[in-house]
Amino acid sequence: MLDKLGGIALQNESLKWLLTPVQFKQELLTRIANATNVIYIAALYLEDDEAGREVLEALLAAKAANPELKIVVLVDYHRARRGLIGHKGDSGNYIMYRKAMAAAKAPFDILGVPVKSREFLGVLHLKGFIIDDAVIFSGASINNIYFKQNDKYRFDRYHVLESAELSRSMGEFIEQHLISDPAVCPLTQDSSDEKCPDKNDMRTFKTRLSRSDYQFESTRIGNRVTPLVGLGRKKNKLNEVVIKLVDESTESLFICTPYFNPPNSLVRALTRHLRNGKSIDIVVGDKTANDFYIPPEKDFSTIGALPYMYEQTLRKFVKRQQWAIENGQLRIHLWKDGINSYHLKGISADGKKHLITGSNLNPRAWALDLENGLLLHDDSGVWKQSFEAEQEFILQHTEKLFHYSQIETVQKYPAPVKKIMTRIKRLKADLLLKRIL
């Protein structure tokens, strides 16, 4: 399937790797300042903090300098209208958007995309910073931690693709399937005449999105990139490609995921891969590198149990595949770097096909959220060394697991965590929670 999958032709020099949050931030701000025709930004959120305001100010400056420049920012509607989890008194990022555009001489659109009628049922997890004829692709959103604005950072992957056709295809998708849909609304409306999307439009939006796809001038030969989008369990091309990457790999896989909670179909594919004598490297965040980890010395809240739930899923998988670890086929790398967090996603197969994506490779991403990704076909092998260099950089702050017993059991967890996880198990709610969190 993958060899026959059409893509957009890419020149060897059209792909660039950025390795750090600082490089990502600088690239984004430089390209915004130099933009001449169009900027589309799609992210889960643009936060009301120093980094978010810096990007917003850069966009406003670019628009003021060139009023003909088209700028559209798309974020998740529900996420923009609430405060941070566990934080009180935060009224949501849309307040910042509203104030900024009211004061701007040359305002632009900041749109809220309600993928589902409720945030827990699905969010906008579409990624991409489309600036003129280039696409910066990363799983990162826009805030202090993703940009390493201060001392703390959230590690992600960042790639720049110079392709007018890819930029056109992704921009056209945004125009046709998001901007023009009645469920999508401005987040910059004045409070006195604010109009929220119709509830029926929101309820039916997921159906329209599930039928959407990227359209592009396709080739099946040479180095190319295939843009992929998916929503829901049925006919989800992005999910299908992930399974095919595993099944069609002949030698090895290199997988990045923030936490280990794969859908059952992916677990079965990984197990088949190992049983067929092939190898897998999985780089996963330590529980302390999870977004929701709460150190024991701080006040605990229920959401803090999530990293521990994911850790137990990893322990279960490693225990079942201990034989593959012992014969060298399976290598689990736990990422940890002080107080920083880990947010990398993607799969490389045989050093020839590389999926860069914002998808978490979990049941929620595969069924509820609007996700996208770019599949890079390296037929000539010209990018192989660069991807290997990126992998070596990723592995710098990892510890290799040799036995499942290196992962803590529930009995060793802090008392509040142990209490919650025992209650969840007693109520048999763990399967449900793993599907929606």
C-alpha positions in Angstrom: 0.0 0.0 0.0 2.6 2.5 1.1 4.8 2.1 -2.1 1.7 2.8 -4.2 0.6 5.8 -2.1 0.8 9.0 -4.1 2.6 12.0 -2.7 3.9 15.5 -3.6 7.3 15.4 -5.2 10.1 16.9 -3.0 13.6 18.0 -3.9 16.3 16.5 -1.7 17.1 20.0 -0.2 13.4 20.8 0.5 13.4 19.1 3.9 15.0 20.7 6.9 15.3 19.5 10.5 15.1 21.7 13.6 16.2 20.0 16.8 15.3 22.3 19.6 12.4 24.5 20.8 14.6 27.6 20.5 15.3 26.8 16.8 11.6 26.2 16.2 10.6 29.5 17.7 13.3 31.4 15.8 12.3 29.8 12.5 8.6 30.5 13.0 9.2 34.2 14.0 11.6 34.8 11.1 9.2 33.3 8.5 6.3 35.3 9.9 8.3 38.5 9.6 9.3 37.7 6.0 5.9 36.4 4.8 4.5 38.0 1.7 1.3 36.2 0.7 -0.3 34.0 3.3 0.0 32.6 6.8 -2.1 29.8 8.2 -1.5 28.6 11.7 -3.3 25.5 13.0 -2.6 24.4 16.6 -4.5 23.1 19.6 -4.0 26.5 21.3 -2.2 29.9 21.2 -1.7 30.6 24.9 -2.1 33.9 26.8 1.5 34.0 28.0 4.8 35.6 27.0 5.4 33.2 24.0 1.8 33.4 22.8 1.7 37.2 23.0 5.1 37.3 21.1 3.7 35.3 18.2 0.5 37.3 18.2 2.5 40.5 18.1 4.7 39.2 15.3 1.6 38.3 13.3 0.1 41.8 13.9 3.4 43.5 12.9 3.5 41.4 9.7 -0.1 42.3 8.8 0.5 46.0 9.6 3.6 46.1 7.3 1.7 44.3 4.6 -2.1 44.7 4.7 -2.5 42.4 1.8 -1.0 39.5 3.7 -3.7 36.9 4.5 -3.4 35.6 8.1 -5.6 33.0 9.7 -5.1 31.3 13.0 -7.1 28.2 13.9 -7.3 26.8 17.4 -9.6 24.5 19.3 -12.8 26.3 20.1 -13.4 24.7 23.5 -9.8 24.9 24.6 -9.7 28.7 23.8 -12.7 29.4 25.9 -11.6 27.8 29.2 -8.8 28.2 31.6 -5.9 25.8 32.2 -6.8 22.6 33.9 -6.1 23.0 37.7 -5.8 26.8 37.4 -8.5 29.1 38.8 -9.4 32.5 37.6 -8.2 32.0 34.0 -11.0 33.1 31.7 -9.5 31.5 28.5 -7.2 32.6 25.7 -10.0 34.1 23.6 -10.0 37.2 25.9 -6.5 38.0 24.7 -7.5 37.5 21.1 -10.5 39.8 21.5 -8.4 42.6 23.1 -5.6 42.3 20.6 -7.8 42.5 17.5 -9.9 45.3 18.9 -6.7 47.4 19.3 -5.1 46.3 16.0 -4.9 48.7 13.0 -4.8 45.6 10.7 -6.7 42.8 12.5 -6.9 39.2 11.2 -9.0 36.1 11.8 -8.5 33.9 14.8 -11.0 31.1 14.5 -12.3 28.5 17.0 -12.8 25.0 15.6 -15.3 22.9 17.6 -14.5 19.4 16.3 -17.1 18.0 18.7 -19.8 19.6 20.8 -17.7 19.0 24.0 -14.0 19.1 24.4 -13.7 15.7 26.0 -15.3 14.2 22.9 -12.7 15.5 20.5 -10.5 18.5 19.8 -8.7 20.2 16.9 -5.3 18.4 16.9 -4.5 19.4 13.3 -0.9 20.7 13.1 0.9 23.0 10.6 2.4 26.5 10.3 1.9 27.3 6.6 3.8 30.4 5.5 3.9 31.2 1.8 5.5 28.2 0.0 6.8 26.5 3.2 5.3 24.4 6.0 6.7 24.1 9.4 5.4 20.9 10.9 5.4 20.1 14.6 3.2 18.6 17.3 3.8 21.7 19.3 1.3 24.3 20.2 2.2 27.9 21.1 3.1 28.8 24.6 6.1 29.3 26.9 7.0 25.7 27.5 6.9 24.7 23.8 9.2 27.6 23.0 11.4 27.2 26.0 10.6 30.8 26.9 12.1 30.4 30.3 14.1 27.5 31.8 11.6 24.8 31.2 10.8 23.2 27.9 8.5 20.6 26.3 10.5 18.6 23.7 8.9 18.0 20.3 9.8 17.4 16.7 10.1 20.2 14.2 10.5 20.0 10.4 10.5 22.5 7.6 9.3 21.5 4.1 9.8 23.9 1.2 7.0 23.0 -1.2 4.5 25.3 -2.9 2.2 22.3 -3.7 2.2 21.1 0.0 1.5 24.6 1.2 -1.3 25.0 -1.3 -2.8 21.6 -0.5 -2.8 22.2 3.3 -4.0 25.8 2.9 -6.9 24.7 0.6 -7.9 22.1 3.1 -8.2 24.7 5.8 -10.2 27.1 3.6 -12.6 24.4 2.3 -13.2 22.2 5.3 -12.6 24.6 8.3 -12.9 28.3 7.5 -15.9 27.9 5.3 -17.8 25.6 7.7 -20.7 27.2 9.7 -19.5 25.4 12.9 -16.3 27.4 12.8 -16.5 30.9 14.3 -14.3 33.9 15.2 -12.9 34.1 18.7 -12.4 37.8 18.4 -16.0 39.0 18.5 -17.0 41.7 20.9 -18.9 40.3 23.9 -21.9 42.6 23.2 -22.7 40.9 19.9 -20.9 37.6 20.1 -22.4 34.7 18.1 -21.5 31.2 19.1 -21.8 28.3 16.5 -25.2 26.6 16.2 -25.4 23.5 18.3 -26.7 21.4 15.4 -23.8 22.6 13.2 -21.4 21.5 15.9 -23.0 18.1 16.2 -22.8 17.5 12.5 -19.4 19.0 11.9 -17.6 15.7 12.7 -19.5 14.0 9.9 -18.3 16.6 7.4 -14.7 16.5 8.7 -14.6 12.7 8.5 -15.1 12.9 4.8 -12.5 15.5 4.2 -9.0 14.9 2.7 -6.0 16.7 1.2 -6.1 17.2 -2.5 -2.8 17.5 -4.4 -0.9 16.9 -7.6 0.3 13.3 -7.0 3.3 11.2 -8.0 4.2 7.6 -7.0 7.9 7.8 -7.8 10.9 9.4 -6.2 11.1 11.3 -2.9 7.7 12.7 -1.9 5.5 13.7 0.9 1.9 12.4 1.5 -0.3 14.7 3.6 -2.7 12.7 5.7 -5.8 13.6 7.8 -8.1 11.5 9.8 -11.1 11.7 12.2 -13.0 8.8 13.6 -12.5 5.0 13.5 -13.9 4.4 10.0 -12.0 5.1 6.8 -9.3 7.0 8.7 -6.4 7.2 6.3 -3.9 8.4 8.9 -4.6 5.4 11.2 -4.5 3.0 8.2 -1.0 4.3 7.3 0.3 3.8 10.8 -0.8 0.1 10.8 0.7 -0.3 7.3 4.0 1.2 8.4 4.2 -1.5 11.0 3.0 -4.4 8.9 5.0 -3.5 5.8 8.3 -2.8 7.6 10.8 -5.5 6.7 13.5 -4.7 9.3 13.0 -2.1 12.0 10.7 0.6 13.5 11.6 3.7 15.4 8.5 5.0 17.3 8.1 8.2 19.4 5.1 8.7 21.6 4.7 10.9 24.7 3.1 8.0 26.7 2.3 4.4 25.9 -1.4 3.8 25.4 -1.7 2.4 21.8 -5.0 1.2 20.3 -5.5 -2.6 20.4 -5.0 -2.8 16.6 -1.6 -1.1 16.9 -0.6 -3.4 19.8 -1.4 -6.4 17.7 0.5 -5.1 14.7 3.6 -4.4 17.0 3.4 -7.9 18.4 3.2 -9.4 14.9 6.2 -7.4 13.9 8.2 -8.8 16.8 7.0 -12.4 16.3 8.2 -12.1 12.7 11.7 -11.5 14.0 11.9 -7.7 13.3 13.0 -5.0 15.7 11.4 -2.0 17.4 12.8 1.0 19.2 10.1 2.8 21.3 11.0 6.2 22.8 8.4 7.1 25.4 8.3 9.7 28.1 9.0 8.8 31.7 6.0 9.5 33.9 7.8 12.5 35.3 8.1 13.9 31.7 4.3 13.8 31.2 2.4 17.1 30.8 0.1 16.2 33.8 2.8 14.9 36.2 2.5 16.4 39.7 5.6 16.0 41.9 4.8 14.4 45.3 5.7 17.5 47.2 3.0 19.6 45.4 -0.8 19.5 46.0 -2.3 16.6 44.2 -5.3 16.7 41.9 -7.1 13.9 40.1 -5.6 14.6 36.7 -2.1 13.8 38.2 -3.0 10.1 38.2 -2.9 10.0 34.4 0.9 9.6 34.0 0.8 6.7 36.4 -2.0 5.0 34.4 0.0 5.3 31.2 3.1 3.8 33.0 1.1 0.8 34.1 0.0 0.3 30.4 3.7 0.4 29.4 4.6 -2.1 32.2 2.0 -4.5 31.0 3.2 -4.4 27.4 6.9 -4.7 28.4 6.1 -7.7 30.7 4.3 -9.5 27.8 7.2 -8.8 25.4 10.0 -9.4 27.8 11.2 -12.2 25.6 11.8 -9.6 22.7 13.8 -7.3 25.0 16.0 -10.2 26.1 16.8 -11.3 22.5 17.5 -7.6 21.5 14.5 -7.2 19.2 12.6 -4.7 21.4 14.3 -1.6 22.9 12.3 0.7 25.2 13.9 4.1 25.9 12.5 6.2 28.7 13.0 9.9 28.1 13.7 12.2 31.1 15.4 15.5 31.4 14.9 17.2 34.8 11.7 19.1 35.0 11.1 19.1 31.3 8.4 17.2 29.4 8.3 15.0 26.3 5.9 15.4 23.4 7.4 13.6 20.5 5.3 11.6 18.0 6.1 9.7 14.8 7.2 6.5 13.2 10.2 5.7 11.0 10.1 2.3 9.1 13.4 0.8 7.8 14.9 4.2 7.5 12.9 4.8 4.3 9.5 5.9 5.3 8.9 8.5 8.0 5.6 9.7 9.5 5.8 13.1 11.3 2.6 13.8 13.1 0.9 15.3 16.1 -1.1 12.1 16.8 -0.5 10.5 20.1 -1.0 7.0 18.7 -3.7 6.4 21.4 -7.4 5.5 21.3 -8.5 9.1 21.7 -6.4 10.3 18.7 -7.6 7.4 16.6 -11.3 7.9 17.3 -12.1 11.4 18.7 -9.6 14.1 17.6 -9.0 15.7 14.2 -5.4 14.6 13.4 -3.0 15.0 10.6 0.5 13.9 9.6 3.0 13.9 6.7 4.4 10.7 5.4 7.9 11.2 3.9 9.0 8.6 1.3 12.8 8.6 1.1 13.2 6.4 -2.0 16.7 7.7 -2.8 18.0 7.4 0.8 19.2 11.0 0.8 17.4 11.8 4.1 18.5 8.7 6.0 21.5 10.2 7.8 19.5 13.3 8.8 16.8 11.2 10.4 19.3 9.0 12.1 21.0 12.1 13.5 17.6 13.3 14.7 17.1 10.0 16.4 20.5 10.1 18.1 19.6 13.6 19.4 16.2 12.3 20.7 18.0 9.4 22.6 20.4 11.8 24.4 18.2 12.0 27.5 16.9 8.4 27.6 17.4 5.3 29.8 17.1 1.9 28.3 14.8 -0.7 29.9 16.1 -4.2 30.4 13.3 -5.7 32.4 9.7 -4.8 33.2 10.5 -4.8 36.9 12.3 -1.5 36.4 8.9 0.1 36.1 7.2 0.7 39.4 4.1 -1.1 40.5 1.0 0.6 41.8 1.9 -0.3 45.4 5.0 2.0 45.2 3.0 5.0 44.0 2.2 8.0 46.3 -0.9 7.4 48.5 -3.2 9.7 46.6 -2.3 8.1 43.3 -2.7 4.6 44.7 -6.1 5.5 46.1 -7.4 6.8 42.8 -6.0 4.0 40.7 -7.5 1.4 43.1 -10.9 3.1 42.8 -10.7 3.2 39.0 -9.8 -0.5 38.9 -12.6 -1.4 41.2 -15.1 0.5 39.1 -13.6 -0.9 35.9 -13.3 2.6 34.5 -9.7 2.3 33.3 -10.7 1.2 29.8 -13.1 4.1 29.4 -10.6 6.6 30.7 -7.9 5.4 28.4 -10.1 6.0 25.4 -10.9 9.7 26.2 -7.8 11.0 28.0 
